Amino acid sequence: MTDDQLPHGFTLTELDTTAAKAAHTSPWRQIAFRQRVDISQFAILELLYAADDRPDFWALVKAGQRAIHTYAVKELHHRGLVARTGAPGGVPITRYWTYWQAIATATESYEDRIIDAIAVRQIISTLRYPHLQVIRALADYDDYTLAAESLGKARHGFVTTLCTARQLCLQLWHEHETPSRIWGHDHRSARTRRDRTTSKSITVTTVRRRRADRRRATQPDRDLRPPKANPANSDGDM
């Protein structure tokens, strides 16, 4: 590439200087300096070609810094780490190694199941009686309204107590870790869901996952063959 090929009269010397500045000022020191320069150069060139007018020096430097940051975050995530201020090497992702250890083992171990079962019993034993009441009632009736009526509680008060119990269980389950996010909305009463056809409940989500697992487990070998090649994607683009 020559100076005449760069937009807005930008020179190769200016490109090297700007990219080096971005690499020097980037906090991601675990990435080699030469690699930081290369990453920032691509980002600077993209900004130059996309801009109608010549960007100022610091706008180009910041574009290079952002590119280095994005690259570092993706690399850490690929290695099972989360970027955190003050932790150059990243922080391990919750249960990342637990997941991959279970997948990579040659034979299934019952250790995790035993540990989880013991952990559940230990968590339940720490809950106060009102929290145990609402959990047991919901387990028995599988319906918020019926469970609340069985305890002589108003539905709103029942849900409030149950929410507190769930938060306590979540905190204890992820003790010394960052708690996971709730992955569904629990609306178990069919009477309150008739006009909410777009909402999903934890119960429905769990049932669908279990059904899908059973289908995959019972599929014959012929269903496990790779799909036929699509002529439209014959170029091999990923």
C-alpha positions as CSV (number, residue, x, y, z in Angstrom):
1,M,0.0,0.0,0.0
2,T,1.3,3.4,-0.9
3,D,0.5,6.9,0.4
4,D,-1.6,7.6,-2.7
5,Q,-3.9,4.8,-1.9
6,L,-4.9,6.1,1.6
7,P,-8.0,8.4,1.8
8,H,-8.0,12.0,2.9
9,G,-4.3,12.4,2.2
10,F,-3.3,10.2,5.1
11,T,0.2,8.8,4.8
12,L,1.7,5.4,5.9
13,T,3.9,7.2,8.4
14,E,0.8,8.8,9.9
15,L,-0.9,5.5,10.0
16,D,2.1,3.9,11.8
17,T,2.3,6.8,14.3
18,T,-1.4,6.8,15.1
19,A,-1.6,3.0,15.5
20,A,1.5,3.0,17.7
21,K,-0.1,5.7,19.9
22,A,-3.3,3.6,20.3
23,A,-1.2,0.6,21.1
24,H,0.9,2.5,23.7
25,T,-2.1,4.0,25.4
26,S,-4.1,0.7,25.5
27,P,-4.3,-0.9,29.0
28,W,-4.3,-4.4,27.5
29,R,-0.7,-5.2,28.1
30,Q,-1.1,-9.0,27.9
31,I,-1.5,-8.6,24.1
32,A,1.9,-8.2,22.4
33,F,2.7,-4.6,21.3
34,R,3.1,-5.5,17.6
35,Q,-0.3,-7.3,17.7
36,R,-1.9,-4.2,19.3
37,V,-0.5,-2.1,16.5
38,D,-1.8,-4.4,13.8
39,I,-5.3,-4.4,15.4
40,S,-5.4,-0.6,15.7
41,Q,-4.2,-0.1,12.1
42,F,-7.1,-2.1,10.7
43,A,-9.6,-0.1,12.8
44,I,-8.0,3.2,11.8
45,L,-8.1,2.3,8.1
46,E,-11.8,1.3,8.4
47,L,-12.6,4.7,10.0
48,L,-10.6,6.6,7.3
49,Y,-12.4,4.9,4.4
50,A,-15.8,5.2,6.0
51,A,-15.4,8.9,6.9
52,D,-16.5,11.7,4.5
53,D,-14.0,14.1,6.0
54,R,-10.6,13.4,7.5
55,P,-11.0,12.4,11.2
56,D,-8.8,14.1,13.8
57,F,-5.8,12.4,15.3
58,W,-7.4,11.5,18.7
59,A,-10.6,10.1,17.0
60,L,-8.4,7.7,15.1
61,V,-6.4,6.8,18.3
62,K,-9.7,6.1,20.1
63,A,-10.8,3.9,17.2
64,G,-7.7,1.9,17.6
65,Q,-8.1,1.6,21.3
66,R,-11.6,0.4,21.0
67,A,-10.5,-2.3,18.5
68,I,-7.9,-3.5,20.9
69,H,-10.4,-3.6,23.7
70,T,-12.9,-5.6,21.7
71,Y,-10.3,-8.1,20.6
72,A,-9.1,-8.6,24.2
73,V,-12.6,-9.1,25.5
74,K,-13.4,-11.7,22.9
75,E,-10.1,-13.5,23.5
76,L,-10.7,-13.6,27.2
77,H,-14.3,-14.9,26.7
78,H,-13.0,-17.6,24.3
79,R,-10.7,-18.7,27.2
80,G,-13.5,-18.7,29.7
81,L,-12.7,-15.4,31.3
82,V,-14.4,-12.0,31.8
83,A,-12.7,-8.7,31.4
84,R,-12.5,-6.8,34.7
85,T,-10.8,-3.6,35.8
86,G,-7.8,-4.4,37.9
87,A,-7.6,-8.0,36.7
88,P,-5.4,-8.0,33.5
89,G,-5.7,-11.8,33.2
90,G,-9.5,-11.7,33.4
91,V,-11.9,-13.3,35.9
92,P,-13.1,-16.9,35.3
93,I,-16.7,-17.2,33.9
94,T,-19.1,-18.8,36.4
95,R,-19.3,-22.6,35.9
96,Y,-17.3,-22.4,32.6
97,W,-14.8,-25.0,33.7
98,T,-17.6,-27.1,35.3
99,Y,-19.4,-27.3,31.9
100,W,-16.4,-28.1,29.8
101,Q,-15.0,-30.6,32.3
102,A,-18.3,-32.5,32.2
103,I,-18.3,-32.5,28.4
104,A,-14.6,-33.5,28.0
105,T,-14.6,-36.5,30.4
106,A,-14.6,-39.9,28.9
107,T,-17.0,-41.4,31.4
108,E,-19.8,-39.6,33.3
109,S,-19.2,-38.8,36.9
110,Y,-21.9,-38.7,39.6
111,E,-19.8,-36.3,41.7
112,D,-21.5,-33.1,40.5
113,R,-25.0,-34.6,41.0
114,I,-24.1,-35.6,44.5
115,I,-22.7,-32.2,45.3
116,D,-25.7,-30.5,43.9
117,A,-28.1,-32.6,45.9
118,I,-26.2,-31.9,49.1
119,A,-26.1,-28.2,48.3
120,V,-29.9,-28.1,47.8
121,R,-30.5,-29.7,51.2
122,Q,-28.0,-27.3,52.9
123,I,-29.7,-24.3,51.3
124,I,-33.2,-25.5,52.2
125,S,-32.1,-26.0,55.8
126,T,-31.1,-22.3,56.1
127,L,-34.4,-20.9,54.9
128,R,-36.9,-19.5,57.4
129,Y,-40.3,-21.3,57.8
130,P,-42.4,-18.7,55.8
131,H,-40.0,-19.2,52.8
132,L,-40.3,-23.0,53.1
133,Q,-44.0,-22.7,53.3
134,V,-44.4,-20.9,50.0
135,I,-41.9,-23.1,48.2
136,R,-43.7,-26.3,49.4
137,A,-47.1,-24.9,48.6
138,L,-46.1,-24.0,45.0
139,A,-44.5,-27.5,44.6
140,D,-47.7,-29.1,45.8
141,Y,-50.2,-27.1,43.7
142,D,-48.1,-25.8,40.8
143,D,-50.4,-22.8,40.7
144,Y,-49.7,-19.5,42.4
145,T,-53.4,-18.7,43.2
146,L,-54.1,-22.2,44.6
147,A,-50.9,-22.2,46.6
148,A,-51.7,-18.8,48.1
149,E,-55.2,-19.9,49.0
150,S,-53.9,-23.1,50.7
151,L,-51.8,-20.9,53.0
152,G,-54.6,-18.3,53.5
153,K,-52.4,-15.6,51.9
154,A,-53.2,-13.0,49.3
155,R,-51.7,-13.8,46.0
156,H,-49.5,-10.7,46.0
157,G,-48.1,-11.4,49.4
158,F,-47.5,-15.0,48.5
159,V,-45.5,-14.0,45.4
160,T,-43.5,-11.4,47.4
161,T,-42.5,-14.0,49.9
162,L,-41.7,-16.5,47.2
163,C,-39.5,-14.0,45.3
164,T,-37.5,-13.4,48.5
165,A,-37.1,-17.1,49.0
166,R,-35.9,-17.5,45.4
167,Q,-33.4,-14.7,45.8
168,L,-32.0,-16.2,49.0
169,C,-31.6,-19.6,47.3
170,L,-29.9,-18.0,44.3
171,Q,-27.4,-16.2,46.5
172,L,-26.6,-19.3,48.5
173,W,-26.3,-21.5,45.4
174,H,-23.8,-19.0,43.8
175,E,-22.0,-18.2,47.0
176,H,-18.7,-16.5,46.3
177,E,-19.7,-16.2,42.7
178,T,-21.8,-13.8,40.5
179,P,-25.4,-15.1,40.6
180,S,-26.8,-16.2,37.2
181,R,-29.7,-14.3,35.7
182,I,-33.2,-15.6,35.7
183,W,-33.7,-17.4,32.4
184,G,-37.6,-17.5,32.4
185,H,-40.7,-16.0,33.8
186,D,-42.8,-18.2,36.0
187,H,-46.6,-17.7,35.5
188,R,-48.0,-21.2,36.4
189,S,-51.6,-20.3,36.8
190,A,-53.4,-21.2,33.6
191,R,-56.3,-18.9,34.6
192,T,-53.9,-15.9,34.5
193,R,-52.2,-17.0,31.2
194,R,-55.2,-17.4,28.9
195,D,-54.7,-13.9,27.4
196,R,-50.9,-14.0,27.5
197,T,-50.1,-16.4,24.7
198,T,-46.7,-14.8,24.0
199,S,-45.3,-15.3,27.6
200,K,-43.3,-18.4,28.6
201,S,-42.9,-19.9,32.0
202,I,-40.0,-21.7,33.6
203,T,-42.2,-24.8,33.8
204,V,-42.9,-24.7,30.0
205,T,-39.3,-24.0,29.2
206,T,-38.1,-26.9,31.3
207,V,-40.6,-29.3,29.8
208,R,-39.6,-28.3,26.3
209,R,-35.9,-28.8,27.0
210,R,-36.5,-32.2,28.5
211,R,-38.6,-33.3,25.5
212,A,-35.9,-32.1,23.1
213,D,-33.2,-34.0,25.0
214,R,-35.3,-37.2,24.9
215,R,-35.9,-36.8,21.1
216,R,-32.2,-36.4,20.5
217,A,-31.4,-39.4,22.7
218,T,-33.8,-41.6,20.8
219,Q,-33.0,-40.5,17.2
220,P,-31.6,-43.3,15.0
221,D,-28.0,-43.0,13.7
222,R,-29.3,-42.0,10.2
223,D,-30.6,-38.7,11.7
224,L,-27.1,-37.9,13.0
225,R,-25.6,-37.6,9.5
226,P,-24.4,-34.1,8.5
227,P,-26.9,-32.1,6.5
228,K,-26.7,-32.1,2.7
229,A,-24.6,-29.3,1.2
230,N,-26.6,-26.2,0.2
231,P,-25.7,-25.2,-3.4
232,A,-26.1,-21.6,-2.5
233,N,-23.3,-21.9,0.1
234,S,-20.9,-23.9,-2.1
235,D,-18.2,-21.2,-1.6
236,G,-17.6,-22.5,1.9
237,D,-18.3,-19.1,3.7
238,M,-18.4,-19.4,7.5
